[in-house]
Amino acid sequence: MNAIFYVLPFFLLLILIELSAARWMGKKTYRLHDAITSMNIGSLSEIVRTLARLISIGIYAVVVEHVGAFTFDVKSPLVWILAFFMYDFFYYWAHRTGHEVNLIWGAHAVHHNSEDFNLATALRQSSTNQIFYWLFYLPLALLGIPVMVFGITVLISLVYQFWVHTRLVPKLGWFDRYFSSPSNHRVHHGKNDYCIDRNYGATLIIWDRMFGTYAEERDDEPVIYGTITPLESWNPLWANLNIYAELGKNLRQTSGWKNKLMLIFGPPGWTPEGMLPHGPINSVQFETPAPKWQRVYGLAGYAGVTMLTIGWASAFQKLTLPMAVMYGLLPLLSAVSLGRLFAGQRLALPIEILRVLILCGALTSGIWFTTVTPAFQLLGAAGGIVSLLLLAMTRLEHNVSEPGASLVTPP
């Protein structure tokens, strides 16, 4: 199973602690729809990135074995120190490129389009980053950094980056000068002018100071979170694809190969007439009504998506690739259906009821999920029954969008 799933319970516990602490401090740092959307996006990204890692790690291993300049002893502290600094350095450039090249920004933007900043936002990871970012780490393979050392270094970095996504930890003095910290990372997620394209560091902030991309959090100008063009959707698929959809539309409307290449590889906001200016920053957060039943069902729905994702991960090694892809679509469709329910889209409630019925049938019939344990099947079926009971007692209590919205169309 992907190692990130082993630390997921720890992450969820910290989210609950942060939520409780924020309430005790009288701060509103969480909104139900946004937090659940972020966590569902995180679950889906691990499925896609697990599949992508089969290729990227395989290539890394081949390069180490056949091209690696040195052979390192994994027991030597020096190789771990070297791997840490090299990974952190190349992460800086990968992350910076993800903000400064429109094609790669399309992959990374999902992490930024939440208008909240909390530990749930840390789980809001792109499903397509892996397509591009692995290329930046090939220098480690060329040097000969062993696959195990590289993999553990990556995991340690990811775990470290989780805690910096919080508004509850203030500035930390000398620590902020050398390390990525909550204060530094709050700037990175801001859409204020002084925050744009700043503070890319994963663990260390020294690279930003060296290459001129550092900005200190300002006490007189609170950070406004999100992207300049707001997402305004709870659909996790649209959150991953909206930048690409906009890029495709712009490519069709733009003439000339030079202009088309600049749209792809130039900075976000580039147009043939120059950089697209932006007006005043909108500080009003996107929100839809969240009646009590929806709050309860939203938490149950997230638990269902997470359970499906963990079930998929636990059975992954037993599955053929086509079967893994097919199983992986189930949590995706579940998360999309939940997002439609949050937005109050037309037919969202009957579609969600139909989805739960199909899933219960798949769990109990033995046709699907033959690779997971009976306990998982029983737990999933019980969750489906509870979901149906909750849905039976509910109705959409707010306006619906126009009919015909597709899986990748924003509400």
C-alpha positions in Angstrom: 0.0 0.0 0.0 1.2 3.6 -0.7 3.0 4.7 2.4 1.0 8.0 2.6 -2.1 5.9 3.6 -0.3 4.7 6.7 0.1 8.3 7.9 -3.4 9.3 6.9 -5.0 8.6 10.3 -2.3 10.8 11.9 -3.2 13.6 9.4 -6.9 13.3 10.1 -6.2 13.4 13.9 -4.2 16.6 13.5 -7.1 18.1 11.4 -9.5 17.4 14.2 -7.1 18.9 16.7 -6.7 22.0 14.6 -10.5 22.3 14.1 -11.0 22.0 17.9 -8.2 24.5 18.7 -9.6 27.0 16.2 -13.1 26.8 17.7 -11.6 27.3 21.2 -9.7 30.3 19.9 -12.8 31.7 18.3 -11.4 31.5 14.7 -13.2 30.1 11.7 -10.7 28.2 9.7 -12.8 25.4 8.3 -15.9 25.3 6.0 -17.5 21.9 5.5 -17.8 21.9 1.7 -14.3 23.2 1.2 -12.6 20.9 3.7 -14.3 17.7 2.4 -13.6 18.7 -1.2 -9.9 19.2 -0.3 -9.7 15.8 1.4 -11.6 14.1 -1.5 -9.2 15.6 -4.0 -6.3 14.3 -1.9 -7.7 10.7 -1.9 -8.2 10.8 -5.7 -4.7 12.2 -6.3 -3.1 9.3 -4.4 -4.9 6.8 -6.8 -3.6 8.6 -9.9 -0.2 9.3 -8.5 0.2 5.6 -7.4 -0.4 4.6 -11.0 2.0 7.3 -12.3 4.7 6.3 -9.8 4.9 2.8 -11.4 6.4 4.6 -14.4 8.4 7.3 -12.8 10.0 5.2 -10.0 10.7 2.5 -12.6 12.6 5.0 -14.8 14.4 6.3 -11.7 15.5 2.8 -10.8 16.8 2.1 -14.3 18.7 5.3 -14.4 20.3 4.6 -11.0 21.3 1.1 -12.1 22.7 1.8 -15.5 23.7 5.5 -15.5 24.3 6.4 -11.8 27.7 7.9 -11.4 28.3 6.5 -7.9 27.3 3.6 -5.7 26.1 4.7 -2.3 25.8 2.7 0.9 22.3 3.3 2.3 23.7 2.9 5.8 25.9 6.0 5.4 24.5 9.2 6.9 26.1 11.2 4.1 23.9 9.8 1.4 20.8 10.7 3.4 22.1 14.3 4.0 23.0 14.6 0.3 19.6 13.3 -0.8 17.8 15.7 1.5 19.5 18.8 0.2 19.4 17.7 -3.4 15.7 16.8 -3.2 14.8 20.0 -1.4 16.8 22.1 -4.0 15.2 20.4 -7.0 11.8 20.5 -5.4 12.2 24.3 -5.2 12.7 24.5 -9.0 9.9 22.0 -9.7 7.5 24.0 -7.5 8.6 27.3 -9.0 8.1 25.9 -12.5 4.7 24.8 -11.5 3.8 28.5 -10.9 5.7 30.1 -13.8 4.8 27.7 -16.7 1.2 27.6 -17.6 1.1 23.9 -18.6 2.5 22.8 -15.3 0.4 25.4 -13.4 -2.6 23.5 -14.8 -1.4 20.5 -12.8 -0.5 22.4 -9.6 -3.3 25.0 -9.4 -5.7 22.5 -7.7 -3.6 22.8 -4.5 -4.2 26.6 -4.5 -7.8 26.9 -5.5 -9.1 26.4 -2.0 -10.1 29.7 -0.5 -9.3 28.4 3.0 -6.0 27.6 4.5 -5.9 24.8 7.0 -4.5 21.3 7.4 -7.2 19.9 5.1 -5.7 22.1 2.4 -2.5 20.2 2.7 -4.3 17.1 1.4 -5.6 18.9 -1.6 -2.9 17.6 -4.0 -2.9 17.5 -7.8 -3.7 14.3 -9.7 -1.4 15.3 -12.6 1.7 16.7 -10.9 3.4 13.4 -11.2 3.4 13.7 -15.0 5.9 16.6 -14.9 7.6 16.7 -11.5 9.5 13.4 -11.6 11.7 14.9 -14.4 13.2 17.4 -12.0 14.5 14.6 -9.7 16.5 12.7 -12.3 19.7 14.4 -11.3 19.5 12.4 -8.0 19.2 9.2 -10.1 22.1 10.3 -12.3 24.2 10.8 -9.3 23.2 7.3 -8.0 21.0 8.1 -5.0 19.4 4.7 -4.2 15.7 4.3 -4.9 15.0 3.6 -1.2 16.8 6.7 0.0 15.0 8.8 -2.6 11.6 7.3 -1.7 12.0 7.8 2.0 13.3 11.4 1.5 10.2 12.2 -0.5 7.9 10.8 2.1 9.7 12.8 4.9 9.4 16.0 2.9 5.6 15.4 2.2 5.0 14.7 5.9 6.9 17.9 6.9 4.9 20.0 4.4 1.6 19.0 6.0 2.0 21.0 9.3 2.8 24.3 7.6 -0.7 24.5 6.2 -2.2 26.3 9.2 -3.3 29.7 10.3 -3.0 28.9 14.0 0.8 29.0 14.3 2.2 32.5 14.4 5.6 33.7 13.1 8.4 31.7 14.6 11.3 34.2 14.6 14.6 32.7 13.5 12.9 29.5 12.3 11.1 31.4 9.6 14.5 32.6 8.2 15.7 29.1 7.4 12.7 26.8 7.1 9.4 26.6 5.4 7.0 27.6 8.2 3.3 28.3 8.5 4.0 32.0 8.2 6.1 31.5 5.1 3.6 29.1 3.5 0.6 31.3 4.2 2.3 33.8 1.9 2.7 31.2 -0.7 -1.0 30.4 -0.8 -2.1 34.1 -0.9 -3.4 36.0 -3.9 -2.3 39.4 -2.6 0.1 41.1 -4.9 3.0 40.6 -2.5 2.2 36.9 -2.2 2.1 35.9 -5.9 4.9 33.4 -6.9 6.7 33.5 -3.5 8.0 31.0 -1.0 8.3 27.8 -2.9 10.5 25.9 -0.4 9.5 22.5 0.8 11.5 22.2 4.0 14.1 24.9 3.6 13.3 28.5 2.7 16.9 29.3 2.0 16.4 28.6 -1.7 13.8 31.4 -1.9 16.2 33.8 -0.2 19.0 32.8 -2.6 16.9 33.1 -5.8 14.8 36.2 -5.0 11.4 34.6 -4.4 11.1 35.2 -0.7 8.4 37.4 0.9 7.6 37.8 4.6 4.1 37.7 5.8 2.8 41.2 6.5 1.0 42.1 9.7 -0.8 45.0 8.1 -2.1 43.1 5.1 -3.9 39.8 5.9 -3.4 37.0 3.4 -6.3 36.3 1.1 -6.3 32.7 0.0 -7.1 31.1 -3.3 -6.4 31.8 -7.0 -6.9 35.1 -8.7 -9.6 33.5 -10.9 -11.7 31.6 -8.3 -12.7 28.0 -8.9 -16.2 28.3 -7.5 -16.9 24.6 -7.6 -16.9 21.6 -5.2 -16.3 19.2 -8.1 -12.9 17.5 -7.6 -12.6 16.6 -11.2 -13.2 20.2 -12.4 -10.7 21.4 -9.7 -8.0 19.3 -11.5 -9.1 20.1 -15.1 -10.3 23.7 -15.1 -7.0 25.3 -16.0 -6.5 22.8 -18.9 -10.0 23.5 -20.1 -9.3 27.3 -20.2 -5.9 26.6 -21.9 -7.6 24.5 -24.6 -10.2 27.3 -25.2 -7.4 29.9 -25.5 -5.4 27.7 -27.9 -8.4 27.3 -30.2 -8.9 31.1 -30.2 -5.3 32.1 -30.7 -3.6 32.1 -34.0 0.1 31.5 -34.7 2.4 28.8 -33.4 4.6 31.2 -31.5 1.5 32.5 -29.6 0.2 29.0 -29.0 3.6 27.8 -27.6 3.7 30.9 -25.3 0.2 30.0 -24.1 1.5 26.6 -23.1 5.0 27.3 -21.8 4.7 31.0 -20.9 3.6 32.2 -17.5 -0.1 32.0 -16.4 -2.0 35.0 -17.6 0.1 35.5 -20.7 -1.8 36.7 -23.9 -0.5 37.8 -27.3 -1.2 41.3 -26.1 0.9 40.9 -23.0 0.3 39.7 -19.4 -3.4 39.7 -18.5 -3.9 42.3 -15.8 -6.2 41.4 -12.9 -8.6 43.7 -11.1 -9.2 44.0 -7.4 -8.8 40.8 -5.5 -12.1 39.2 -4.5 -12.1 38.4 -0.8 -15.6 36.9 -0.8 -15.4 33.2 -0.5 -17.4 30.9 -2.7 -20.0 29.1 -0.6 -23.3 27.1 -1.0 -25.9 26.4 1.7 -25.0 23.6 4.0 -28.1 22.4 5.9 -27.6 20.1 8.9 -28.4 16.9 6.9 -25.8 17.8 4.3 -23.2 18.4 6.9 -23.8 14.9 8.3 -24.0 13.3 4.9 -20.9 15.2 3.8 -18.8 13.6 6.5 -20.3 10.2 5.8 -19.6 10.7 2.1 -16.0 11.6 2.8 -15.6 8.5 4.9 -17.0 6.4 2.0 -14.6 7.9 -0.5 -11.7 7.4 1.9 -12.7 3.8 2.5 -13.0 3.1 -1.2 -9.5 4.6 -1.8 -7.9 2.7 1.0 -9.6 -0.5 -0.2 -8.2 0.2 -3.7 -4.7 0.8 -2.3 -4.8 -2.4 -0.2 -5.8 -4.5 -3.2 -3.7 -2.7 -5.8 -0.9 -5.3 -6.0 -3.4 -8.0 -6.7 -5.2 -6.2 -9.5 -4.4 -6.1 -13.2 -3.9 -2.6 -14.5 -7.3 -2.4 -16.3 -9.0 -3.6 -13.1 -7.0 -1.1 -11.0 -8.1 1.7 -13.2 -11.8 0.5 -13.1 -11.8 0.2 -9.3 -10.1 3.6 -9.1 -13.0 5.2 -10.9 -15.3 4.4 -8.1 -14.0 6.8 -5.5 -13.6 9.4 -8.3 -17.3 9.1 -9.3 -18.3 9.1 -5.6 -16.4 12.3 -4.9 -17.8 14.0 -8.0 -21.4 12.9 -7.0 -20.8 14.3 -3.5 -19.6 17.6 -5.0 -22.8 17.8 -7.1 -24.8 17.3 -4.0 -23.0 20.1 -2.2 -23.7 22.5 -5.1 -27.3 21.5 -5.3 -27.2 20.6 -8.9 -30.3 19.3 -10.6 -30.8 15.5 -10.2 -27.9 15.4 -7.7 -30.0 13.6 -5.0 -31.4 10.8 -7.2 -27.9 10.4 -8.9 -26.4 10.0 -5.4 -29.0 7.5 -4.3 -28.4 5.5 -7.5 -24.7 5.6 -7.0 -25.0 4.2 -3.4 -27.3 1.5 -4.6 -24.9 0.3 -7.3 -22.0 0.4 -4.9 -23.9 -1.6 -2.3 -24.8 -4.2 -5.0 -21.2 -4.4 -6.1 -20.0 -4.9 -2.5 -22.5 -7.6 -1.6 -22.8 -9.5 -4.9 -19.2 -10.7 -5.1 -19.0 -9.5 -8.7 -16.6 -6.7 -7.8 -14.3 -6.2 -4.8 -13.3 -9.9 -4.8 -9.8 -8.8 -3.9 -10.7 -7.1 -0.6 -11.4 -8.7 2.7 -15.0 -9.7 3.8 -14.7 -7.2 6.7 -14.2 -4.4 4.1 -17.1 -5.6 2.1 -19.3 -5.7 5.2 -18.2 -2.3 6.4 -18.8 -0.8 3.0 -22.2 -2.3 2.7 -23.1 -1.0 6.1 -21.9 2.4 5.2 -24.1 2.3 2.0 -27.2 1.4 4.0 -26.5 4.3 6.4 -26.1 6.6 3.4 -29.4 5.5 2.0 -31.1 6.1 5.3 -29.6 9.6 5.5 -30.6 10.4 1.9 -34.1 9.1 2.4 -34.6 11.7 5.1 -33.3 14.6 3.1 -34.0 16.8 0.2 -32.1 19.5 -1.6 -32.8 22.7 0.4 -31.4 25.3 -1.9 -31.6 26.4 -5.5 -30.3 24.0 -8.2 -28.2 24.8 -11.2 -29.3 24.5 -14.7 -29.8 21.0 -16.0 -27.2 19.1 -18.1 -24.1 19.8 -16.1 -21.4 17.2 -16.9 -18.7 15.7 -14.7 -16.1 18.2 -15.8 -18.4 21.3 -16.1 -18.3 23.7 -13.1 -21.7 24.3 -11.3 
